[in-house]
Amino acid sequence: MISRDVTIKNNVGLHARPATFFIQKANSYKSSIWVEKDDRRVNAKSLLGVLSLGIVKGMSVTIYADGADETDAIDGLVSLIDTGFSE
């Protein structure tokens, strides 16, 4: 299992549209993936789970991945966040 901290940079945080992009990307990997904020961890492949965290611009989250493609999963999701979801 690996993890990485990342700061949300886009203006609306992980709300409906960016969260959808995030979970679609997470679902493209075979690894189990979670997002954690304030000691609350949710499945990164669940839209309701990700939305329930209420992640807004400037917040830091930790992404965890465990599986055969865990490194690619972390790198891909962090890259998506770092580009601001193309917004």
Secondary structure, 3 states (H helix, E strand, C coil): CEEEEEECCCCCCCCHHHHHHHHHHHHCCCCEEEEEECCEEEECCCHHHHHHCCCCCCCEEEEEEECCCHHHHHHHHHHHHHCHHHC
